[in-house]
């Protein structure tokens, strides 16, 4: 019985190992899919959407009409007279209804002010999303950079292992000394260290991305895919400045705030006007008066204008929001200019790497390796060529990462993705 249990346990272990080996790799997310997950899971964005819904609810309240007033009464109830046995014989019922008529389009202006507040809430939400997407794109690009570095580290160690295999044969034939071969093997430690460091950096970058996505997925079960090559921008600074003025949500928020301030001033002026109250009343009394109906109009006397302070405050608020709009526009254009300058500086460093330095580093490595295998180059030259190639590759990848970061900053300053 124990032997059967043991065999069953071994069989289950084999099945589990086979299932783990045959498990499909995690599906890599594109940038668009990453954005969709972020928008669906981020609680800050969800809370901002509720702010917009609350602002739309305020529009309903702002457009409500005043309710009419209904008055009903019973008068001339005789309690302390000789006719106390008939206290209701002279009683009559009356009633009235009145309605406040708002002049100068107060109701429409309240609705316009509430709609302006909704537009501000929408612009604020868009600006919040712009800031959060900047952080998300930065985390996404850091994962791409880490994956590229891992790929280069694996290529380097595979290439170096082939060289060690060749030189092991040379050592066996007596073409190189034991010390030289040992120094070759020791140099492999640097490539192993590069690979392990890059794997740790990749794992850390994925953890940061998962934190932003608020995913509980294990870090080994998530991956991303995307191009990690720079391309020359097809736009220029002047076009970016125009796009920023049209697309920046914080600038739109400042413009909507100015519009609301102007609407609020109109509302303050309208609230200073008097609103008449129209009424109708009626009663049924004993003869000879009988049943009657009447009309009334109540008009407040504007002896004192109690809305002068609000008119002045809203007028000053217009001036204040105009200055804030100008400051926001200046800041937006400054952001575009600064980010564009950083991008151009990074491109100046990247272009020679792509057109010349990478090819030269590869040619030098291959040439020196070929010469060393035939005894025409020293071990020091061989090791230096390997180190220079590795440094050139890492420098290029880091520059591409800097380009992605600068492009992300340009997109952030413009207000939408103009550089992919």
Secondary structure, 3 states (H helix, E strand, C coil): CHHHHHHHHHHHHHHHHHHHHHCCCCCEECHHHHHHHHHHHCHHHHHHHHHHHHHHHHHHHHCCCCCCEEEEEEECCCCCCCCHHHCCCCCEEEEEEEEECCCCCHHHHHHHHHHHHHHHHHHHHHHHHHHHHHHHHHHHHHHHHHHHHHHHHHHHHHHHHHHHHHHHHHHHHCCCCHHHHHHHHHHHHHHHHHHHHHHHHHHHHHHHHHHHHCCCCCHHHCEECCCCCCCCCCCCHHHHHHHHHHHCHHHHHHHHHHHHHHHHHHHHHHHCCCCCEEEEEEEECCCCCCEEEEEEEECCCCCCCCCHHHHHHHHHHHHHHHHHHHHHHHHHHHHHHHHHHHHHHHHHHHHHHHHHHHHHHHHHHHHHHHHHHCCCCCHHHHHHHHHHHHHHHHHHHHHHHHHHHHHHHHHHHHCCCCCC
